[in-house]
Amino acid sequence: MDEMDDFTLLIGRCLLAFLFLVSGLQKFWNIPDLSAYLDSLGLPAPTILTWLMALCEIVGGLALVIGFQIRAISILFATWCVITAVVVHIHEPSILMKNLALAGGFLVLAGSGPGGISYYGTGPSATFAVPVPEVAGLFG
């Protein structure tokens, strides 16, 4: 994988993360409204579920940005998108298709990995890898 692939994966991760970071913050700001909506769908413990959704979207979004545990986070977000599409957005075709497309993007990211510009591992031996580009080779 070259530097351009690493940069492309970083930008892709940030764009995917942006959606979840904003959505998670909106959930925190609208806990009562979203809880009432989830209650109307018949979902259990809607207030707790809303808090968990907001927290997962923010933590997962941050993990996407830094490239931490990308394969696991991507598979979880792909599953999240499919479940949300089917349970919440089944009668909203454009949002349903958006969620399914996001799930596909997350599966591609799970298959490709985080790229070279990402955080690897945990603990004292963890590294943050940032490749040094060869300027002459970037445009050739």
OpenMM code with the backbone's topology and positions (N, CA, C; nanometers):
from openmm import Vec3, app, unit

residues = "MET ASP GLU MET ASP ASP PHE THR LEU LEU ILE GLY ARG CYS LEU LEU ALA PHE LEU PHE LEU VAL SER GLY LEU GLN LYS PHE TRP ASN ILE PRO ASP LEU SER ALA TYR LEU ASP SER LEU GLY LEU PRO ALA PRO THR ILE LEU THR TRP LEU MET ALA LEU CYS GLU ILE VAL GLY GLY LEU ALA LEU VAL ILE GLY PHE GLN ILE ARG ALA ILE SER ILE LEU PHE ALA THR TRP CYS VAL ILE THR ALA VAL VAL VAL HIS ILE HIS GLU PRO SER ILE LEU MET LYS ASN LEU ALA LEU ALA GLY GLY PHE LEU VAL LEU ALA GLY SER GLY PRO GLY GLY ILE SER TYR TYR GLY THR GLY PRO SER ALA THR PHE ALA VAL PRO VAL PRO GLU VAL ALA GLY LEU PHE GLY".split()
positions = [
    Vec3(0.0855, -0.1173, 0.0000),
    Vec3(0.0000, 0.0000, 0.0000),
    Vec3(0.0901, 0.1236, 0.0000),
    Vec3(0.0606, 0.2201, -0.0851),
    Vec3(0.1455, 0.3385, -0.0912),
    Vec3(0.0856, 0.4532, -0.0102),
    Vec3(0.1574, 0.5665, -0.0084),
    Vec3(0.1157, 0.6806, 0.0721),
    Vec3(-0.0201, 0.7362, 0.0290),
    Vec3(-0.0478, 0.7331, -0.1010),
    Vec3(-0.1757, 0.7849, -0.1492),
    Vec3(-0.2907, 0.6974, -0.0985),
    Vec3(-0.2704, 0.5651, -0.0953),
    Vec3(-0.3726, 0.4751, -0.0399),
    Vec3(-0.3954, 0.5052, 0.1082),
    Vec3(-0.2864, 0.5274, 0.1814),
    Vec3(-0.2979, 0.5593, 0.3233),
    Vec3(-0.3767, 0.6884, 0.3442),
    Vec3(-0.3459, 0.7892, 0.2644),
    Vec3(-0.4153, 0.9174, 0.2754),
    Vec3(-0.5631, 0.9018, 0.2388),
    Vec3(-0.5921, 0.8256, 0.1338),
    Vec3(-0.7306, 0.8032, 0.0915),
    Vec3(-0.8098, 0.7319, 0.2007),
    Vec3(-0.7497, 0.6313, 0.2628),
    Vec3(-0.8175, 0.5612, 0.3724),
    Vec3(-0.8411, 0.6545, 0.4911),
    Vec3(-0.7450, 0.7421, 0.5214),
    Vec3(-0.7634, 0.8378, 0.6303),
    Vec3(-0.8808, 0.9307, 0.6010),
    Vec3(-0.8868, 0.9855, 0.4799),
    Vec3(-0.9965, 1.0748, 0.4432),
    Vec3(-1.1298, 0.9990, 0.4477),
    Vec3(-1.1329, 0.8776, 0.3954),
    Vec3(-1.2545, 0.7962, 0.3993),
    Vec3(-1.3001, 0.7692, 0.5419),
    Vec3(-1.2056, 0.7356, 0.6295),
    Vec3(-1.2404, 0.7118, 0.7699),
    Vec3(-1.2969, 0.8382, 0.8339),
    Vec3(-1.2366, 0.9520, 0.8042),
    Vec3(-1.2843, 1.0791, 0.8625),
    Vec3(-1.4239, 1.1145, 0.8121),
    Vec3(-1.4511, 1.0901, 0.6846),
    Vec3(-1.5840, 1.1197, 0.6307),
    Vec3(-1.6896, 1.0285, 0.6916),
    Vec3(-1.6581, 0.9010, 0.7069),
    Vec3(-1.7516, 0.8097, 0.7727),
    Vec3(-1.7720, 0.8500, 0.9184),
    Vec3(-1.6635, 0.8878, 0.9847),
    Vec3(-1.6713, 0.9256, 1.1255),
    Vec3(-1.7546, 1.0508, 1.1452),
    Vec3(-1.7433, 1.1458, 1.0535),
    Vec3(-1.8155, 1.2718, 1.0664),
    Vec3(-1.9653, 1.2489, 1.0858),
    Vec3(-2.0209, 1.1596, 1.0057),
    Vec3(-2.1640, 1.1292, 1.0154),
    Vec3(-2.2004, 1.0798, 1.1553),
    Vec3(-2.1188, 0.9908, 1.2097),
    Vec3(-2.1500, 0.9324, 1.3400),
    Vec3(-2.1206, 1.0275, 1.4550),
    Vec3(-2.0179, 1.1089, 1.4429),
    Vec3(-1.9890, 1.2074, 1.5473),
    Vec3(-2.1021, 1.3104, 1.5570),
    Vec3(-2.1457, 1.3618, 1.4433),
    Vec3(-2.2552, 1.4593, 1.4437),
    Vec3(-2.3838, 1.3944, 1.4932),
    Vec3(-2.4121, 1.2749, 1.4453),
    Vec3(-2.5338, 1.2049, 1.4865),
    Vec3(-2.5320, 1.1757, 1.6365),
    Vec3(-2.4176, 1.1347, 1.6887),
    Vec3(-2.4062, 1.1071, 1.8314),
    Vec3(-2.4273, 1.2322, 1.9152),
    Vec3(-2.3703, 1.3447, 1.8723),
    Vec3(-2.3903, 1.4705, 1.9446),
    Vec3(-2.5356, 1.5147, 1.9387),
    Vec3(-2.5989, 1.4986, 1.8229),
    Vec3(-2.7409, 1.5334, 1.8118),
    Vec3(-2.8264, 1.4483, 1.9050),
    Vec3(-2.7904, 1.3218, 1.9189),
    Vec3(-2.8645, 1.2349, 2.0104),
    Vec3(-2.8511, 1.2849, 2.1540),
    Vec3(-2.7295, 1.3234, 2.1947),
    Vec3(-2.7096, 1.3760, 2.3299),
    Vec3(-2.7930, 1.5012, 2.3532),
    Vec3(-2.8063, 1.5856, 2.2523),
    Vec3(-2.8820, 1.7097, 2.2663),
    Vec3(-3.0327, 1.6859, 2.2637),
    Vec3(-3.0756, 1.5706, 2.2128),
    Vec3(-3.2195, 1.5433, 2.1973),
    Vec3(-3.2605, 1.4110, 2.2605),
    Vec3(-3.2075, 1.3809, 2.3764),
    Vec3(-3.2377, 1.2535, 2.4436),
    Vec3(-3.3891, 1.2333, 2.4600),
    Vec3(-3.4643, 1.3302, 2.5111),
    Vec3(-3.6083, 1.3057, 2.5328),
    Vec3(-3.6843, 1.2772, 2.4025),
    Vec3(-3.6557, 1.3550, 2.2984),
    Vec3(-3.7271, 1.3364, 2.1718),
    Vec3(-3.6963, 1.2006, 2.1094),
    Vec3(-3.5680, 1.1646, 2.1054),
    Vec3(-3.5316, 1.0363, 2.0450),
    Vec3(-3.5820, 0.9202, 2.1297),
    Vec3(-3.5782, 0.9360, 2.2613),
    Vec3(-3.6311, 0.8308, 2.3498),
    Vec3(-3.7795, 0.8075, 2.3234),
    Vec3(-3.8542, 0.9166, 2.3056),
    Vec3(-3.9977, 0.9042, 2.2769),
    Vec3(-4.0198, 0.8345, 2.1431),
    Vec3(-3.9361, 0.8664, 2.0440),
    Vec3(-3.9486, 0.8022, 1.9130),
    Vec3(-3.9189, 0.6525, 1.9233),
    Vec3(-3.8119, 0.6167, 1.9947),
    Vec3(-3.7779, 0.4746, 2.0106),
    Vec3(-3.8871, 0.4016, 2.0891),
    Vec3(-3.9467, 0.4700, 2.1856),
    Vec3(-4.0580, 0.4117, 2.2609),
    Vec3(-4.1770, 0.3854, 2.1690),
    Vec3(-4.2023, 0.4786, 2.0756),
    Vec3(-4.3140, 0.4600, 1.9826),
    Vec3(-4.2905, 0.3428, 1.8877),
    Vec3(-4.1631, 0.3061, 1.8680),
    Vec3(-4.1305, 0.1894, 1.7853),
    Vec3(-4.1401, 0.0593, 1.8642),
    Vec3(-4.1631, 0.0719, 1.9951),
    Vec3(-4.1757, -0.0466, 2.0797),
    Vec3(-4.0423, -0.1026, 2.1272),
    Vec3(-3.9358, -0.0242, 2.1174),
    Vec3(-3.8050, -0.0716, 2.1617),
    Vec3(-3.7949, -0.0626, 2.3137),
    Vec3(-3.7266, -0.1572, 2.3761),
    Vec3(-3.7174, -0.1587, 2.5226),
    Vec3(-3.6222, -0.0507, 2.5753),
    Vec3(-3.6492, -0.0020, 2.6955),
    Vec3(-3.5639, 0.0949, 2.7655),
    Vec3(-3.5154, 0.2060, 2.6725),
    Vec3(-3.6066, 0.2826, 2.6158),
    Vec3(-3.5677, 0.3794, 2.5127),
    Vec3(-3.4691, 0.4868, 2.5592),
    Vec3(-3.4787, 0.5306, 2.6837),
    Vec3(-3.3859, 0.6340, 2.7306),
    Vec3(-3.2449, 0.5783, 2.7431),
    Vec3(-3.2322, 0.4609, 2.8013),
    Vec3(-3.1006, 0.3968, 2.8126),
    Vec3(-3.0460, 0.3662, 2.6732),
    Vec3(-3.1315, 0.3180, 2.5862),
    Vec3(-3.0906, 0.2877, 2.4489),
    Vec3(-3.0406, 0.4130, 2.3772),
    Vec3(-3.1071, 0.5253, 2.3982),
    Vec3(-3.0647, 0.6506, 2.3356),
    Vec3(-2.9273, 0.6927, 2.3853),
    Vec3(-2.9053, 0.6855, 2.5154),
    Vec3(-2.7739, 0.7196, 2.5704),
    Vec3(-2.6652, 0.6267, 2.5156),
    Vec3(-2.6944, 0.4965, 2.5096),
    Vec3(-2.5970, 0.4011, 2.4562),
    Vec3(-2.5670, 0.4268, 2.3094),
    Vec3(-2.6705, 0.4583, 2.2317),
    Vec3(-2.6508, 0.4873, 2.0896),
    Vec3(-2.5607, 0.6093, 2.0721),
    Vec3(-2.5893, 0.7154, 2.1474),
    Vec3(-2.5094, 0.8374, 2.1367),
    Vec3(-2.3640, 0.8105, 2.1749),
    Vec3(-2.3436, 0.7404, 2.2834),
    Vec3(-2.2086, 0.7095, 2.3294),
    Vec3(-2.1336, 0.6235, 2.2278),
    Vec3(-2.2000, 0.5206, 2.1758),
    Vec3(-2.1363, 0.4329, 2.0771),
    Vec3(-2.1001, 0.5080, 1.9494),
    Vec3(-2.1870, 0.5979, 1.9053),
    Vec3(-2.1590, 0.6729, 1.7832),
    Vec3(-2.0405, 0.7670, 1.8023),
    Vec3(-2.0296, 0.8286, 1.9184),
    Vec3(-1.9179, 0.9204, 1.9418),
    Vec3(-1.7871, 0.8440, 1.9615),
    Vec3(-1.7886, 0.7420, 2.0449),
    Vec3(-1.6662, 0.6640, 2.0681),
    Vec3(-1.6226, 0.5938, 1.9395),
    Vec3(-1.7182, 0.5327, 1.8689),
    Vec3(-1.6857, 0.4665, 1.7427),
    Vec3(-1.6364, 0.5642, 1.6377),
    Vec3(-1.6982, 0.6831, 1.6321),
    Vec3(-1.6537, 0.7855, 1.5372),
    Vec3(-1.5108, 0.8294, 1.5651),
    Vec3(-1.4776, 0.8492, 1.6915),
    Vec3(-1.3396, 0.8865, 1.7274),
    Vec3(-1.2418, 0.7744, 1.6928),
    Vec3(-1.2827, 0.6497, 1.7154),
    Vec3(-1.1970, 0.5356, 1.6799),
    Vec3(-1.1716, 0.5326, 1.5294),
    Vec3(-1.2738, 0.5656, 1.4503),
    Vec3(-1.2561, 0.5712, 1.3056),
    Vec3(-1.1538, 0.6775, 1.2664),
    Vec3(-1.1632, 0.7936, 1.3275),
    Vec3(-1.0717, 0.9035, 1.2932),
    Vec3(-0.9273, 0.8641, 1.3200),
    Vec3(-0.9002, 0.8063, 1.4366),
    Vec3(-0.7607, 0.7738, 1.4698),
    Vec3(-0.7169, 0.6385, 1.4142),
    Vec3(-0.8113, 0.5617, 1.3640),
    Vec3(-0.7755, 0.4325, 1.3052),
    Vec3(-0.7558, 0.3222, 1.4067),
    Vec3(-0.8213, 0.3325, 1.5204),
    Vec3(-0.8066, 0.2339, 1.6277),
    Vec3(-0.9055, 0.1197, 1.6102),
    Vec3(-0.8544, -0.0029, 1.6076),
    Vec3(-0.9379, -0.1234, 1.5966),
    Vec3(-1.0371, -0.1128, 1.4809),
    Vec3(-0.9869, -0.0721, 1.3656),
    Vec3(-1.0722, -0.0416, 1.2506),
    Vec3(-1.1538, -0.1617, 1.2043),
    Vec3(-1.0954, -0.2774, 1.1989),
    Vec3(-1.1710, -0.3937, 1.1498),
    Vec3(-1.2904, -0.4233, 1.2405),
    Vec3(-1.2695, -0.4244, 1.3703),
    Vec3(-1.3791, -0.4521, 1.4642),
    Vec3(-1.4831, -0.3404, 1.4615),
    Vec3(-1.4366, -0.2159, 1.4657),
    Vec3(-1.5301, -0.1019, 1.4640),
    Vec3(-1.6100, -0.1018, 1.3346),
    Vec3(-1.5446, -0.1312, 1.2226),
    Vec3(-1.6136, -0.1308, 1.0927),
    Vec3(-1.7215, -0.2388, 1.0861),
    Vec3(-1.6912, -0.3570, 1.1373),
    Vec3(-1.7907, -0.4647, 1.1373),
    Vec3(-1.9075, -0.4288, 1.2295),
    Vec3(-1.8772, -0.3693, 1.3450),
    Vec3(-1.9845, -0.3261, 1.4356),
    Vec3(-2.0707, -0.2174, 1.3712),
    Vec3(-2.0076, -0.1187, 1.3064),
    Vec3(-2.0845, -0.0130, 1.2414),
    Vec3(-2.1635, -0.0656, 1.1211),
    Vec3(-2.1085, -0.1615, 1.0481),
    Vec3(-2.1836, -0.2213, 0.9369),
    Vec3(-2.3089, -0.2899, 0.9901),
    Vec3(-2.2938, -0.3647, 1.0978),
    Vec3(-2.4077, -0.4312, 1.1606),
    Vec3(-2.5080, -0.3279, 1.2114),
    Vec3(-2.4571, -0.2241, 1.2751),
    Vec3(-2.5393, -0.1141, 1.3270),
    Vec3(-2.6232, -0.0530, 1.2147),
    Vec3(-2.5580, -0.0257, 1.1011),
    Vec3(-2.6277, 0.0383, 0.9887),
    Vec3(-2.7382, -0.0508, 0.9324),
    Vec3(-2.7122, -0.1796, 0.9208),
    Vec3(-2.8142, -0.2713, 0.8682),
    Vec3(-2.9313, -0.2817, 0.9655),
    Vec3(-2.9019, -0.2983, 1.0930),
    Vec3(-3.0092, -0.3100, 1.1930),
    Vec3(-3.0915, -0.1811, 1.1978),
    Vec3(-3.0238, -0.0669, 1.1989),
    Vec3(-3.0949, 0.0612, 1.2009),
    Vec3(-3.1806, 0.0782, 1.0760),
    Vec3(-3.1277, 0.0372, 0.9619),
    Vec3(-3.2043, 0.0475, 0.8369),
    Vec3(-3.3329, -0.0336, 0.8459),
    Vec3(-3.3222, -0.1554, 0.8948),
    Vec3(-3.4373, -0.2458, 0.8959),
    Vec3(-3.5352, -0.2134, 1.0092),
    Vec3(-3.4840, -0.1778, 1.1265),
    Vec3(-3.5715, -0.1550, 1.2416),
    Vec3(-3.6323, -0.0145, 1.2414),
    Vec3(-3.5509, 0.0865, 1.2099),
    Vec3(-3.5960, 0.2250, 1.2247),
    Vec3(-3.6385, 0.2883, 1.0921),
    Vec3(-3.5666, 0.2584, 0.9847),
    Vec3(-3.5881, 0.3304, 0.8588),
    Vec3(-3.6509, 0.2451, 0.7482),
    Vec3(-3.7209, 0.1412, 0.7844),
    Vec3(-3.7776, 0.0498, 0.6850),
    Vec3(-3.8779, 0.1200, 0.5927),
    Vec3(-3.9433, 0.2242, 0.6414),
    Vec3(-4.0432, 0.2957, 0.5601),
    Vec3(-3.9888, 0.4266, 0.5022),
    Vec3(-3.8571, 0.4446, 0.5093),
    Vec3(-3.7916, 0.5632, 0.4538),
    Vec3(-3.6861, 0.5157, 0.3536),
    Vec3(-3.7262, 0.4931, 0.2280),
    Vec3(-3.6372, 0.4279, 0.1317),
    Vec3(-3.5006, 0.4944, 0.1139),
    Vec3(-3.4949, 0.6267, 0.1108),
    Vec3(-3.3648, 0.6903, 0.0869),
    Vec3(-3.2712, 0.6719, 0.2062),
    Vec3(-3.3230, 0.6810, 0.3283),
    Vec3(-3.2390, 0.6605, 0.4466),
    Vec3(-3.2014, 0.5128, 0.4593),
    Vec3(-3.2946, 0.4247, 0.4270),
    Vec3(-3.2666, 0.2815, 0.4285),
    Vec3(-3.1512, 0.2489, 0.3337),
    Vec3(-3.1580, 0.3027, 0.2110),
    Vec3(-3.0509, 0.2770, 0.1131),
    Vec3(-2.9185, 0.3392, 0.1577),
    Vec3(-2.9239, 0.4589, 0.2189),
    Vec3(-2.8018, 0.5231, 0.2695),
    Vec3(-2.7363, 0.4343, 0.3742),
    Vec3(-2.8170, 0.3807, 0.4668),
    Vec3(-2.7615, 0.2945, 0.5711),
    Vec3(-2.7017, 0.1664, 0.5136),
    Vec3(-2.7683, 0.1095, 0.4150),
    Vec3(-2.7137, -0.0121, 0.3528),
    Vec3(-2.5840, 0.0183, 0.2778),
    Vec3(-2.5776, 0.1342, 0.2120),
    Vec3(-2.4545, 0.1737, 0.1431),
    Vec3(-2.3416, 0.1984, 0.2435),
    Vec3(-2.3741, 0.2624, 0.3561),
    Vec3(-2.2742, 0.2813, 0.4612),
    Vec3(-2.2229, 0.1465, 0.5122),
    Vec3(-2.3136, 0.0511, 0.5293),
    Vec3(-2.2727, -0.0828, 0.5739),
    Vec3(-2.1737, -0.1430, 0.4744),
    Vec3(-2.2012, -0.1254, 0.3455),
    Vec3(-2.1082, -0.1738, 0.2438),
    Vec3(-1.9727, -0.1061, 0.2540),
    Vec3(-1.9724, 0.0248, 0.2759),
    Vec3(-1.8462, 0.0973, 0.2923),
    Vec3(-1.7691, 0.0496, 0.4144),
    Vec3(-1.8392, 0.0230, 0.5220),
    Vec3(-1.7724, -0.0267, 0.6428),
    Vec3(-1.7140, -0.1664, 0.6208),
    Vec3(-1.7835, -0.2491, 0.5449),
    Vec3(-1.7291, -0.3827, 0.5157),
    Vec3(-1.6041, -0.3727, 0.4280),
    Vec3(-1.6036, -0.2791, 0.3338),
    Vec3(-1.4831, -0.2556, 0.2528),
    Vec3(-1.3691, -0.2096, 0.3433),
    Vec3(-1.3987, -0.1181, 0.4354),
    Vec3(-1.2961, -0.0700, 0.5282),
    Vec3(-1.2459, -0.1832, 0.6181),
    Vec3(-1.3358, -0.2696, 0.6625),
    Vec3(-1.2953, -0.3847, 0.7440),
    Vec3(-1.2009, -0.4755, 0.6652),
    Vec3(-1.2284, -0.4905, 0.5356),
    Vec3(-1.1435, -0.5752, 0.4525),
    Vec3(-1.0097, -0.5125, 0.4202),
    Vec3(-1.0071, -0.3818, 0.4029),
    Vec3(-0.8825, -0.3155, 0.3631),
    Vec3(-0.7943, -0.2798, 0.4818),
    Vec3(-0.8538, -0.2626, 0.5975),
    Vec3(-0.7770, -0.2202, 0.7139),
    Vec3(-0.7660, -0.0687, 0.7199),
    Vec3(-0.7005, -0.0170, 0.8236),
    Vec3(-0.7000, 0.1269, 0.8487),
    Vec3(-0.6057, 0.2067, 0.7595),
    Vec3(-0.5086, 0.1422, 0.6985),
    Vec3(-0.4062, 0.2158, 0.6256),
    Vec3(-0.2921, 0.2524, 0.7190),
    Vec3(-0.1921, 0.3160, 0.6629),
    Vec3(-0.0713, 0.3465, 0.7398),
    Vec3(-0.0835, 0.4649, 0.8328),
    Vec3(-0.1807, 0.5523, 0.8112),
    Vec3(-0.1969, 0.6683, 0.8979),
    Vec3(-0.3044, 0.6344, 1.0002),
    Vec3(-0.2623, 0.5635, 1.1044),
    Vec3(-0.3580, 0.5158, 1.2023),
    Vec3(-0.2872, 0.4733, 1.3295),
    Vec3(-0.3660, 0.4568, 1.4330),
    Vec3(-0.3172, 0.4121, 1.5623),
    Vec3(-0.3218, 0.2599, 1.5650),
    Vec3(-0.2136, 0.1975, 1.6051),
    Vec3(-0.2089, 0.0513, 1.6118),
    Vec3(-0.1898, 0.0061, 1.7543),
    Vec3(-0.2753, -0.0832, 1.7988),
    Vec3(-0.2551, -0.1496, 1.9267),
    Vec3(-0.2939, -0.0682, 2.0473),
    Vec3(-0.2610, -0.1243, 2.1643),
    Vec3(-0.2885, -0.0588, 2.2910),
    Vec3(-0.1687, -0.0790, 2.3820),
    Vec3(-0.1638, -0.0052, 2.4871),
    Vec3(-0.0597, -0.0218, 2.5864),
    Vec3(0.0686, 0.0496, 2.5494),
    Vec3(0.1747, 0.0223, 2.6275),
    Vec3(0.2999, 0.0966, 2.6102),
    Vec3(0.3689, 0.0733, 2.4762),
    Vec3(0.3416, -0.0392, 2.4117),
    Vec3(0.4090, -0.0669, 2.2844),
    Vec3(0.3321, -0.0129, 2.1648),
    Vec3(0.2198, 0.0559, 2.1884),
    Vec3(0.1376, 0.1084, 2.0796),
    Vec3(0.2138, 0.2141, 2.0003),
    Vec3(0.1840, 0.2202, 1.8734),
    Vec3(0.2492, 0.3197, 1.7877),
    Vec3(0.1444, 0.3956, 1.7099),
    Vec3(0.1811, 0.5132, 1.6689),
    Vec3(0.0979, 0.5903, 1.5783),
    Vec3(0.1786, 0.6022, 1.4514),
    Vec3(0.1322, 0.5350, 1.3470),
    Vec3(0.2088, 0.5281, 1.2233),
    Vec3(0.1675, 0.6396, 1.1288),
    Vec3(0.2633, 0.7192, 1.0879),
    Vec3(0.2395, 0.8206, 0.9862),
    Vec3(0.3518, 0.8068, 0.8839),
    Vec3(0.3192, 0.7576, 0.7640),
    Vec3(0.4239, 0.7385, 0.6646),
    Vec3(0.4770, 0.8731, 0.6146),
    Vec3(0.6046, 0.8745, 0.5839),
    Vec3(0.6660, 0.9931, 0.5251),
    Vec3(0.6583, 0.9781, 0.3740),
    Vec3(0.5834, 1.0645, 0.3066),
    Vec3(0.5669, 1.0484, 0.1618),
    Vec3(0.6936, 1.0833, 0.0850),
    Vec3(0.7114, 1.0141, -0.0236),
    Vec3(0.8167, 1.0493, -0.1171),
    Vec3(0.7546, 1.1445, -0.2161),
    Vec3(0.7886, 1.2707, -0.2043),
    Vec3(0.7228, 1.3741, -0.2844),
    Vec3(0.7364, 1.3456, -0.4331),
    Vec3(0.8499, 1.2986, -0.4762),
    Vec3(0.8701, 1.2727, -0.6177),
    Vec3(0.7792, 1.1600, -0.6691),
    Vec3(0.7448, 1.0649, -0.5822),
    Vec3(0.6650, 0.9515, -0.6239),
    Vec3(0.5151, 0.9718, -0.6141),
    Vec3(0.4708, 1.0808, -0.5520),
    Vec3(0.3279, 1.1022, -0.5339),
    Vec3(0.2550, 1.1342, -0.6637),
    Vec3(0.3207, 1.1968, -0.7569),
    Vec3(0.2529, 1.2432, -0.8772),
    Vec3(0.2952, 1.1696, -1.0030),
    Vec3(0.3726, 1.0638, -0.9840),
    Vec3(0.4254, 0.9940, -1.1015),
    Vec3(0.3609, 0.8658, -1.1335),
] * unit.nanometer
topology = app.Topology()
chain = topology.addChain("A")
for resn in residues:
    res = topology.addResidue(resn, chain)
    for name in ("N", "CA", "C"):
        topology.addAtom(name, app.Element.getBySymbol(name[0]), res)
